[in-house]
Amino acid sequence: MKTVTLENGRKVQISDESHDALEKASRERWKPEYGDGYWAIDSCGTIKLSGWGDSKCDNFRYQNSNVFPSEGDAQAALDRLNKRNEILDRIEELNEGWEPDWSDFDQDKHWMTWDREDNQFFIAGNIISKSLPDRYYLKSESIGHQLIEEFEDDLKVLFV
């Protein structure tokens, strides 16, 4: 069971399957018609109502997945963004300045992956090919386990 917050602020419990379906639906891009209102996250992290005028700003927000049909959808996106940034900051802190050296095949590099079938995280090691941004790589397997312990299911924001 997962807890979600409705637009009116009420918290309700829903099944994992329903939560996953809502997450998928919230990732589908919605584009308003000319004159319609939409919600966006501004540069200060505040959610604002705006009117679609097909302007350069409107289209920039749309291209960057920052156009939402409701305030609740915008808040959910902001919450995911804030959690993602919190996790990436923690990875940087735990890595203590370590960065992957892609020219060094002997350097240990680890990363975390979410296995949807087994519904769990795995730490993969000794990676020699880059498929994620450098900020996602870990200098040790133990950092991955620490992240799983600290953030649990919230780590999924790195993989959606």
Secondary structure, 3 states (H helix, E strand, C coil): CEEEECCCCCEEEECHHHHHHHHHHHHCCCCCCCCCEEEEECCCCCEEEEECCCCHHHHHHHHCCCCECCHHHHHHHHHHHHHHHHHHHHHHHHHCCCCCCCCCCCCCCEEEEEECCCCEEEEECCCCCCCCCHHHCECCHHHHHHHHHHHHHHHHHHCC
